[in-house]
Amino acid sequence: MRGARVSHARAIDIPARVLRQWRQVTRTSLFAFVSDLCANRQVTGGGTGGLAGKSDLDGEAPAPDMTVAAEVSLAVAAKASGENFPVALRVLPRAWRAHLTALYGFARLVDDIGDEPLPGLPADASPDTVRATRLRLLDDLNADVARIYEGGQPGLEAIRALGKTVGECGIPRQPLDDLIQANRQDQLVTRYQTYDDLEKYCELSANPVGQVVLYIMGAATPERLRLSDNICTALQLVEHWQDVAEDLRNDRVYLPQEDLKRFEVTEASLAEPTAGPNVRKLMTFESHRASALLAEGAPLVGTLKGAARLAISGYVAGGRAALTAITAAGYDVLRQTPKPGKATTLINMVSCYVRGR
C-alpha cells in the first residue's frame, strides 16, 4: 500500500485515468481502485501546469540525462491528458487529492524511467546500453529528490510538486529513496531465490507507497506503518501472481525459485497456455500466503476514521477481490490474467469499512 512539512501541493490541471489498468496493484493501487469505481469522475485543481517539465538549475540548461528525465516526466502528464484521474474520489479532502497527485506523478515517473521506452535512445540500442541509461537516470532522479531535503531546488517540476507534499506532510526521505532503489533492482534482478528475497524487494517496491499515503493522511504511527507494510507486501505479491505469464514474457519470474523446486514447476511449465496441476498447486500455496499477509495488515482499517478509513478499505478490498479472481480461475493464472469484478471489489470495500478489517 508489487510502500517524507512546506506549502500546499496543487493538483495538475489535466484530467487523467490509470493507464496500466489493474496491473499496478501496489505502487498505484489506490489510484487504480478509485479509477475502476469512479470511471467517469474527474478532478481538476488550481495548479500551474503539469507534473513535469524542463527547467534550469542555477540558470543553466539541464544536463542531458535530466533532459531525458524531463521528457519522460512530460510524457507521464501527456499520457494522462484526457483521461479520468485516478485520485478523483471526491470523498477525499482536496489537500489529500493534491498530495496524492504529487505522489502519483512521482511513482509513475520512477516506473516509466524503469520500464518505458526512453527518449533519445536508438531502437537498436543494446540491452546493456538501455540498462545503463536507466540506472543513470534513476541516479539523477535520486539526486533531484535529495535536493528537497538538502534545501536545494529540484530540477524536475514533478519533484518540485513532490517537495511541497514532503514539506507539508512531513514525509521522510527513505520511502522515496526506496521506490527508486526498487527500480534499480528491477534492472539487475529477474529471479528471486527465496521468499525472503522477494519480501525484501516488496519492502522497496510496495511498502513505501502505503507509508507515504499514511503521512499524507496524517495517520503515520509506528503500528499503522507496520500494518500498512503487511498490506502492501501482500498487494505486491497478488500483482505478481496475477501476472505470472506476462512477467515471464518479459523474462521476469517473481515466484521464488525455492517454491518452483518444491512444487516441481519449471519455467517451461509457466510458459504453457494453461496451468498444469503442479502450477495450480503452486499458485494455491502462493495465494494463501498473500491472503494471510493481507489479513494480518487489514486491522489497520479499524484504526482509521472517515475518508482515511474508506481509502485504506479500498486497498484491502482490491487485494481480496484479486485473490477471489485467482481462486475463481482455478488458480490458472496462465490462460489469462485473473481480474476482479467491480461488484466484488465494492462488496469487499463495504465489508472492510464496516468491520474495520
C-alpha positions as a Markdown table, in Angstrom:
| # | Residue | x | y | z |
|---|---|---|---|---|
| 1 | Met | 0.0 | 0.0 | 0.0 |
| 2 | Arg | 4.4 | -5.4 | -6.4 |
| 3 | Gly | 5.3 | 1.4 | 0.2 |
| 4 | Ala | 8.9 | 12.1 | 3.8 |
| 5 | Arg | 6.1 | 19.8 | 6.1 |
| 6 | Val | 6.4 | 23.4 | 3.3 |
| 7 | Ser | 3.2 | 24.6 | 1.5 |
| 8 | His | 0.1 | 23.0 | -0.3 |
| 9 | Ala | 0.8 | 20.9 | -3.3 |
| 10 | Arg | -1.6 | 21.7 | -6.2 |
| 11 | Ala | -3.3 | 19.2 | -8.4 |
| 12 | Ile | -2.5 | 19.2 | -12.1 |
| 13 | Asp | -4.9 | 20.9 | -14.5 |
| 14 | Ile | -5.5 | 18.0 | -16.8 |
| 15 | Pro | -7.9 | 15.1 | -16.0 |
| 16 | Ala | -6.4 | 11.6 | -16.2 |
| 17 | Arg | -7.0 | 7.9 | -15.5 |
| 18 | Val | -4.9 | 4.9 | -14.8 |
| 19 | Leu | -3.2 | 3.7 | -17.9 |
| 20 | Arg | -2.0 | 0.3 | -16.7 |
| 21 | Gln | -5.4 | -0.8 | -15.5 |
| 22 | Trp | -5.2 | -3.3 | -12.6 |
| 23 | Arg | -1.6 | -4.2 | -13.1 |
| 24 | Gln | -0.2 | -1.5 | -10.8 |
| 25 | Val | -1.9 | -3.0 | -7.7 |
| 26 | Thr | 0.8 | -1.8 | -5.4 |
| 27 | Arg | 2.5 | 1.4 | -6.3 |
| 28 | Thr | -0.7 | 2.9 | -7.6 |
| 29 | Ser | -3.3 | 0.5 | -6.1 |
| 30 | Leu | -5.4 | 3.3 | -4.5 |
| 31 | Phe | -5.4 | 5.1 | -7.8 |
| 32 | Ala | -6.3 | 2.1 | -9.8 |
| 33 | Phe | -9.1 | 1.1 | -7.4 |
| 34 | Val | -10.6 | 4.6 | -7.5 |
| 35 | Ser | -10.4 | 4.8 | -11.2 |
| 36 | Asp | -12.2 | 1.5 | -11.6 |
| 37 | Leu | -15.1 | 2.5 | -9.3 |
| 38 | Cys | -15.3 | 6.1 | -10.5 |
| 39 | Ala | -14.7 | 5.8 | -14.2 |
| 40 | Asn | -16.5 | 9.0 | -15.2 |
| 41 | Arg | -15.3 | 11.2 | -12.4 |
| 42 | Gln | -12.7 | 13.9 | -13.0 |
| 43 | Val | -10.9 | 16.3 | -10.7 |
| 44 | Thr | -9.0 | 19.4 | -11.6 |
| 45 | Gly | -7.0 | 21.7 | -9.5 |
| 46 | Gly | -5.7 | 25.1 | -9.5 |
| 47 | Gly | -2.2 | 24.1 | -10.5 |
| 48 | Thr | 0.0 | 26.0 | -12.8 |
| 49 | Gly | 0.8 | 23.2 | -15.2 |
| 50 | Gly | 1.6 | 19.5 | -15.5 |
| 51 | Leu | 3.6 | 17.4 | -13.2 |
| 52 | Ala | 6.6 | 17.6 | -15.3 |
| 53 | Gly | 8.6 | 19.9 | -17.4 |
| 54 | Lys | 12.1 | 21.1 | -18.4 |
| 55 | Ser | 13.7 | 23.6 | -16.1 |
| 56 | Asp | 17.0 | 25.2 | -15.4 |
| 57 | Leu | 19.3 | 24.6 | -12.5 |
| 58 | Asp | 21.1 | 27.8 | -11.4 |
| 59 | Gly | 20.3 | 29.4 | -14.7 |
| 60 | Glu | 21.9 | 26.6 | -16.7 |
| 61 | Ala | 20.3 | 24.2 | -19.1 |
| 62 | Pro | 19.7 | 20.8 | -17.6 |
| 63 | Ala | 22.3 | 18.1 | -18.2 |
| 64 | Pro | 21.4 | 15.7 | -20.9 |
| 65 | Asp | 20.3 | 12.9 | -18.5 |
| 66 | Met | 18.0 | 15.3 | -16.7 |
| 67 | Thr | 16.6 | 16.5 | -20.0 |
| 68 | Val | 15.6 | 12.9 | -20.8 |
| 69 | Ala | 14.1 | 12.5 | -17.4 |
| 70 | Ala | 12.1 | 15.7 | -18.0 |
| 71 | Glu | 10.9 | 14.3 | -21.3 |
| 72 | Val | 9.8 | 11.1 | -19.6 |
| 73 | Ser | 8.1 | 13.2 | -16.9 |
| 74 | Leu | 6.3 | 15.3 | -19.6 |
| 75 | Ala | 5.2 | 12.0 | -21.2 |
| 76 | Val | 3.6 | 10.9 | -17.9 |
| 77 | Ala | 1.5 | 14.0 | -17.9 |
| 78 | Ala | 0.7 | 13.8 | -21.6 |
| 79 | Lys | -0.4 | 10.2 | -21.4 |
| 80 | Ala | -2.7 | 11.2 | -18.6 |
| 81 | Ser | -4.3 | 14.0 | -20.7 |
| 82 | Gly | -8.0 | 13.5 | -21.5 |
| 83 | Glu | -8.3 | 10.6 | -19.0 |
| 84 | Asn | -10.1 | 10.2 | -15.7 |
| 85 | Phe | -7.6 | 11.0 | -13.0 |
| 86 | Pro | -7.3 | 8.1 | -10.6 |
| 87 | Val | -7.3 | 10.1 | -7.4 |
| 88 | Ala | -10.6 | 11.6 | -8.2 |
| 89 | Leu | -12.5 | 10.0 | -5.4 |
| 90 | Arg | -14.4 | 13.1 | -4.2 |
| 91 | Val | -14.8 | 11.9 | -0.6 |
| 92 | Leu | -11.1 | 12.6 | -0.1 |
| 93 | Pro | -10.2 | 16.0 | 1.2 |
| 94 | Arg | -8.9 | 18.4 | -1.5 |
| 95 | Ala | -5.5 | 18.7 | 0.1 |
| 96 | Trp | -5.2 | 14.9 | 0.1 |
| 97 | Arg | -6.1 | 14.7 | -3.6 |
| 98 | Ala | -3.4 | 17.3 | -4.4 |
| 99 | His | -0.7 | 15.4 | -2.4 |
| 100 | Leu | -1.8 | 12.1 | -3.8 |
| 101 | Thr | -1.5 | 13.7 | -7.3 |
| 102 | Ala | 2.1 | 14.6 | -6.5 |
| 103 | Leu | 2.8 | 11.1 | -5.2 |
| 104 | Tyr | 1.2 | 9.5 | -8.3 |
| 105 | Gly | 3.3 | 11.7 | -10.6 |
| 106 | Phe | 6.5 | 10.7 | -8.8 |
| 107 | Ala | 5.7 | 7.0 | -8.7 |
| 108 | Arg | 4.7 | 6.9 | -12.4 |
| 109 | Leu | 7.9 | 8.9 | -13.3 |
| 110 | Val | 10.1 | 6.4 | -11.5 |
| 111 | Asp | 8.2 | 3.5 | -13.0 |
| 112 | Asp | 8.4 | 4.9 | -16.5 |
| 113 | Ile | 12.1 | 5.5 | -16.3 |
| 114 | Gly | 12.5 | 1.9 | -15.2 |
| 115 | Asp | 10.1 | 0.4 | -17.8 |
| 116 | Glu | 9.1 | 2.6 | -20.7 |
| 117 | Pro | 11.0 | 3.4 | -23.9 |
| 118 | Leu | 13.4 | 6.2 | -23.3 |
| 119 | Pro | 13.6 | 9.4 | -25.5 |
| 120 | Gly | 16.8 | 9.7 | -27.5 |
| 121 | Leu | 17.8 | 6.0 | -27.3 |
| 122 | Pro | 18.1 | 4.3 | -30.8 |
| 123 | Ala | 15.7 | 1.5 | -31.4 |
| 124 | Asp | 18.6 | -0.9 | -31.8 |
| 125 | Ala | 20.3 | 0.1 | -28.5 |
| 126 | Ser | 21.7 | -3.0 | -26.8 |
| 127 | Pro | 20.1 | -4.2 | -23.5 |
| 128 | Asp | 23.3 | -3.2 | -21.7 |
| 129 | Thr | 23.1 | 0.3 | -23.0 |
| 130 | Val | 19.4 | 0.6 | -22.1 |
| 131 | Arg | 20.1 | -0.8 | -18.6 |
| 132 | Ala | 23.0 | 1.6 | -18.0 |
| 133 | Thr | 20.9 | 4.5 | -19.2 |
| 134 | Arg | 18.0 | 3.7 | -16.9 |
| 135 | Leu | 20.3 | 3.3 | -13.9 |
| 136 | Arg | 22.0 | 6.6 | -14.7 |
| 137 | Leu | 18.6 | 8.3 | -15.0 |
| 138 | Leu | 17.4 | 6.8 | -11.7 |
| 139 | Asp | 20.6 | 8.1 | -10.0 |
| 140 | Asp | 19.8 | 11.6 | -11.4 |
| 141 | Leu | 16.3 | 11.3 | -10.2 |
| 142 | Asn | 17.5 | 10.3 | -6.7 |
| 143 | Ala | 19.8 | 13.3 | -6.7 |
| 144 | Asp | 16.8 | 15.6 | -7.6 |
| 145 | Val | 14.8 | 14.1 | -4.7 |
| 146 | Ala | 17.8 | 14.7 | -2.4 |
| 147 | Arg | 17.6 | 18.4 | -3.2 |
| 148 | Ile | 14.2 | 18.5 | -1.4 |
| 149 | Tyr | 15.8 | 17.5 | 1.8 |
| 150 | Glu | 19.0 | 19.5 | 1.4 |
| 151 | Gly | 17.5 | 22.8 | 0.8 |
| 152 | Gly | 18.1 | 22.9 | -2.9 |
| 153 | Gln | 15.8 | 23.4 | -5.9 |
| 154 | Pro | 14.8 | 20.2 | -7.7 |
| 155 | Gly | 15.2 | 20.4 | -11.5 |
| 156 | Leu | 12.1 | 18.5 | -12.4 |
| 157 | Glu | 8.7 | 20.1 | -11.9 |
| 158 | Ala | 7.3 | 16.7 | -10.7 |
| 159 | Ile | 9.9 | 16.6 | -7.9 |
| 160 | Arg | 9.1 | 20.2 | -7.0 |
| 161 | Ala | 5.4 | 19.3 | -6.6 |
| 162 | Leu | 6.6 | 16.3 | -4.5 |
| 163 | Gly | 8.7 | 18.7 | -2.4 |
| 164 | Lys | 5.6 | 20.6 | -1.4 |
| 165 | Thr | 3.9 | 17.4 | -0.3 |
| 166 | Val | 7.1 | 16.4 | 1.6 |
| 167 | Gly | 7.2 | 19.7 | 3.4 |
| 168 | Glu | 3.5 | 19.9 | 4.3 |
| 169 | Cys | 3.0 | 16.2 | 5.3 |
| 170 | Gly | 6.4 | 15.6 | 7.0 |
| 171 | Ile | 7.3 | 12.7 | 4.7 |
| 172 | Pro | 10.7 | 11.2 | 5.4 |
| 173 | Arg | 13.2 | 10.6 | 2.6 |
| 174 | Gln | 13.6 | 6.9 | 3.0 |
| 175 | Pro | 10.3 | 5.8 | 1.3 |
| 176 | Leu | 11.1 | 7.9 | -1.8 |
| 177 | Asp | 14.7 | 6.5 | -2.0 |
| 178 | Asp | 13.3 | 3.0 | -1.6 |
| 179 | Leu | 10.9 | 3.4 | -4.6 |
| 180 | Ile | 13.8 | 4.5 | -6.8 |
| 181 | Gln | 16.0 | 1.7 | -5.4 |
| 182 | Ala | 13.3 | -0.8 | -6.3 |
| 183 | Asn | 13.5 | 0.3 | -9.9 |
| 184 | Arg | 17.3 | 0.0 | -9.9 |
| 185 | Gln | 16.8 | -3.6 | -8.7 |
| 186 | Asp | 14.4 | -4.3 | -11.5 |
| 187 | Gln | 17.2 | -3.5 | -13.9 |
| 188 | Leu | 19.5 | -6.1 | -12.3 |
| 189 | Val | 17.4 | -8.9 | -10.8 |
| 190 | Thr | 15.0 | -11.0 | -12.7 |
| 191 | Arg | 14.7 | -14.0 | -10.4 |
| 192 | Tyr | 14.3 | -14.4 | -6.6 |
| 193 | Gln | 15.8 | -17.4 | -5.0 |
| 194 | Thr | 13.8 | -17.3 | -1.8 |
| 195 | Tyr | 10.6 | -15.9 | -0.5 |
| 196 | Asp | 12.6 | -13.7 | 1.9 |
| 197 | Asp | 14.4 | -12.2 | -1.1 |
| 198 | Leu | 11.1 | -11.4 | -2.7 |
| 199 | Glu | 9.8 | -9.9 | 0.5 |
| 200 | Lys | 12.8 | -7.6 | 0.7 |
| 201 | Tyr | 12.0 | -6.4 | -2.8 |
| 202 | Cys | 8.5 | -5.7 | -1.8 |
| 203 | Glu | 9.8 | -3.6 | 1.1 |
| 204 | Leu | 11.3 | -1.3 | -1.6 |
| 205 | Ser | 8.7 | -1.5 | -4.4 |
| 206 | Ala | 5.4 | -1.6 | -2.5 |
| 207 | Asn | 5.6 | -0.7 | 1.2 |
| 208 | Pro | 6.9 | 2.9 | 0.6 |
| 209 | Val | 3.6 | 3.9 | -1.2 |
| 210 | Gly | 1.5 | 2.9 | 1.8 |
| 211 | Gln | 3.9 | 4.7 | 4.1 |
| 212 | Val | 3.7 | 7.9 | 2.2 |
| 213 | Val | -0.1 | 7.7 | 1.9 |
| 214 | Leu | -0.4 | 7.4 | 5.7 |
| 215 | Tyr | 1.8 | 10.5 | 6.1 |
| 216 | Ile | -0.4 | 12.4 | 3.7 |
| 217 | Met | -3.4 | 11.4 | 5.8 |
| 218 | Gly | -1.7 | 12.4 | 9.0 |
| 219 | Ala | -2.0 | 8.9 | 10.3 |
| 220 | Ala | 1.6 | 7.6 | 10.3 |
| 221 | Thr | 2.2 | 5.9 | 13.6 |
| 222 | Pro | 4.7 | 3.0 | 14.0 |
| 223 | Glu | 1.9 | 0.5 | 14.4 |
| 224 | Arg | 0.0 | 1.7 | 11.4 |
| 225 | Leu | 3.1 | 1.7 | 9.3 |
| 226 | Arg | 3.8 | -1.9 | 10.3 |
| 227 | Leu | 0.2 | -2.9 | 9.4 |
| 228 | Ser | 0.4 | -1.0 | 6.1 |
| 229 | Asp | 3.6 | -2.8 | 5.2 |
| 230 | Asn | 1.8 | -6.1 | 5.5 |
| 231 | Ile | -1.0 | -4.9 | 3.3 |
| 232 | Cys | 1.4 | -3.5 | 0.7 |
| 233 | Thr | 3.6 | -6.6 | 0.5 |
| 234 | Ala | 0.5 | -8.7 | 0.1 |
| 235 | Leu | -0.8 | -6.5 | -2.7 |
| 236 | Gln | 2.6 | -6.7 | -4.5 |
| 237 | Leu | 2.5 | -10.5 | -4.2 |
| 238 | Val | -1.0 | -10.6 | -5.6 |
| 239 | Glu | 0.1 | -8.5 | -8.5 |
| 240 | His | 2.9 | -10.9 | -9.3 |
| 241 | Trp | 0.6 | -13.9 | -9.0 |
| 242 | Gln | -1.9 | -12.3 | -11.5 |
| 243 | Asp | 0.9 | -11.5 | -13.9 |
| 244 | Val | 3.0 | -14.7 | -14.0 |
| 245 | Ala | 2.6 | -15.2 | -17.7 |
| 246 | Glu | 3.2 | -11.6 | -18.7 |
| 247 | Asp | 6.2 | -11.3 | -16.4 |
| 248 | Leu | 7.7 | -14.5 | -17.9 |
| 249 | Arg | 7.3 | -13.0 | -21.4 |
| 250 | Asn | 9.4 | -10.1 | -20.1 |
| 251 | Asp | 12.0 | -12.5 | -18.7 |
| 252 | Arg | 10.9 | -12.0 | -15.1 |
| 253 | Val | 9.9 | -14.7 | -12.6 |
| 254 | Tyr | 8.8 | -13.4 | -9.2 |
| 255 | Leu | 7.7 | -16.8 | -8.0 |
| 256 | Pro | 10.5 | -17.8 | -5.6 |
| 257 | Gln | 12.9 | -20.4 | -7.1 |
| 258 | Glu | 12.7 | -22.4 | -3.9 |
| 259 | Asp | 8.9 | -22.7 | -4.4 |
| 260 | Leu | 9.2 | -23.7 | -8.0 |
| 261 | Lys | 11.5 | -26.5 | -7.0 |
| 262 | Arg | 9.3 | -27.6 | -4.1 |
| 263 | Phe | 6.2 | -27.9 | -6.4 |
| 264 | Glu | 8.2 | -29.3 | -9.3 |
| 265 | Val | 7.4 | -26.4 | -11.6 |
| 266 | Thr | 9.8 | -25.3 | -14.3 |
| 267 | Glu | 9.8 | -22.1 | -16.3 |
| 268 | Ala | 8.7 | -24.2 | -19.3 |
| 269 | Ser | 5.6 | -25.1 | -17.2 |
| 270 | Leu | 4.9 | -21.4 | -16.7 |
| 271 | Ala | 5.2 | -20.8 | -20.4 |
| 272 | Glu | 2.3 | -23.2 | -21.2 |
| 273 | Pro | -1.0 | -21.7 | -22.4 |
| 274 | Thr | -2.8 | -23.1 | -19.3 |
| 275 | Ala | -1.6 | -24.1 | -15.9 |
| 276 | Gly | -1.0 | -27.8 | -15.2 |
| 277 | Pro | -1.7 | -29.5 | -11.8 |
| 278 | Asn | 1.6 | -28.5 | -10.3 |
| 279 | Val | 1.4 | -24.9 | -11.3 |
| 280 | Arg | -2.1 | -24.8 | -9.8 |
| 281 | Lys | -0.9 | -26.2 | -6.5 |
| 282 | Leu | 1.9 | -23.7 | -6.5 |
| 283 | Met | -0.4 | -20.8 | -7.1 |
| 284 | Thr | -2.8 | -22.0 | -4.4 |
| 285 | Phe | 0.1 | -22.0 | -2.0 |
| 286 | Glu | 1.3 | -18.5 | -3.0 |
| 287 | Ser | -2.3 | -17.1 | -3.0 |
| 288 | His | -3.0 | -18.4 | 0.5 |
| 289 | Arg | 0.3 | -16.9 | 1.7 |
| 290 | Ala | -0.6 | -13.5 | 0.3 |
| 291 | Ser | -4.1 | -13.7 | 1.7 |
| 292 | Ala | -2.8 | -14.5 | 5.2 |
| 293 | Leu | -0.4 | -11.5 | 5.0 |
| 294 | Leu | -3.3 | -9.2 | 3.8 |
| 295 | Ala | -5.4 | -10.4 | 6.8 |
| 296 | Glu | -2.5 | -9.5 | 9.1 |
| 297 | Gly | -2.5 | -5.9 | 7.9 |
| 298 | Ala | -6.2 | -5.4 | 7.5 |
| 299 | Pro | -6.8 | -4.3 | 11.1 |
| 300 | Leu | -5.2 | -1.0 | 10.0 |
| 301 | Val | -8.6 | -0.1 | 8.7 |
| 302 | Gly | -10.1 | -0.2 | 12.2 |
| 303 | Thr | -7.6 | 2.3 | 13.5 |
| 304 | Leu | -8.8 | 5.0 | 11.0 |
| 305 | Lys | -12.0 | 7.1 | 10.5 |
| 306 | Gly | -13.8 | 8.8 | 7.7 |
| 307 | Ala | -12.1 | 9.3 | 4.3 |
| 308 | Ala | -8.8 | 7.6 | 5.5 |
| 309 | Arg | -10.8 | 4.5 | 6.6 |
| 310 | Leu | -12.5 | 4.4 | 3.2 |
| 311 | Ala | -9.3 | 4.8 | 1.2 |
| 312 | Ile | -7.5 | 2.1 | 3.1 |
| 313 | Ser | -10.5 | -0.2 | 2.8 |
| 314 | Gly | -10.1 | 0.2 | -0.9 |
| 315 | Tyr | -6.5 | -1.1 | -0.7 |
| 316 | Val | -7.6 | -4.2 | 1.2 |
| 317 | Ala | -10.7 | -4.7 | -0.9 |
| 318 | Gly | -8.7 | -4.6 | -4.1 |
| 319 | Gly | -6.3 | -7.3 | -2.9 |
| 320 | Arg | -9.1 | -9.5 | -1.7 |
| 321 | Ala | -11.0 | -9.1 | -4.9 |
| 322 | Ala | -7.9 | -10.0 | -6.9 |
| 323 | Leu | -7.4 | -13.1 | -4.8 |
| 324 | Thr | -11.0 | -14.1 | -5.3 |
| 325 | Ala | -10.5 | -13.8 | -9.1 |
| 326 | Ile | -7.4 | -16.0 | -8.9 |
| 327 | Thr | -9.4 | -18.6 | -6.9 |
| 328 | Ala | -12.4 | -18.4 | -9.4 |
| 329 | Ala | -10.0 | -19.1 | -12.2 |
| 330 | Gly | -9.0 | -22.4 | -10.5 |
| 331 | Tyr | -5.6 | -20.9 | -9.8 |
| 332 | Asp | -4.9 | -20.9 | -13.6 |
| 333 | Val | -3.0 | -17.6 | -14.0 |
| 334 | Leu | -1.6 | -18.7 | -17.3 |
| 335 | Arg | -4.7 | -18.9 | -19.5 |
| 336 | Gln | -5.5 | -15.2 | -18.8 |
| 337 | Thr | -4.9 | -12.6 | -16.1 |
| 338 | Pro | -7.5 | -13.1 | -13.4 |
| 339 | Lys | -9.2 | -9.7 | -12.9 |
| 340 | Pro | -11.5 | -8.8 | -10.1 |
| 341 | Gly | -15.0 | -7.5 | -10.9 |
| 342 | Lys | -16.2 | -4.1 | -9.8 |
| 343 | Ala | -19.0 | -5.6 | -7.8 |
| 344 | Thr | -16.7 | -7.9 | -5.9 |
| 345 | Thr | -14.3 | -5.1 | -5.2 |
| 346 | Leu | -17.1 | -2.8 | -3.9 |
| 347 | Ile | -18.7 | -5.5 | -1.7 |
| 348 | Asn | -15.2 | -6.2 | -0.2 |
| 349 | Met | -14.7 | -2.5 | 0.4 |
| 350 | Val | -18.0 | -2.0 | 2.2 |
| 351 | Ser | -17.4 | -5.1 | 4.3 |
| 352 | Cys | -13.9 | -4.0 | 5.2 |
| 353 | Tyr | -15.0 | -0.5 | 6.0 |
| 354 | Val | -17.8 | -1.7 | 8.3 |
| 355 | Arg | -15.9 | -4.4 | 10.0 |
| 356 | Gly | -12.7 | -2.4 | 10.3 |
| 357 | Arg | -10.5 | -5.2 | 8.9 |
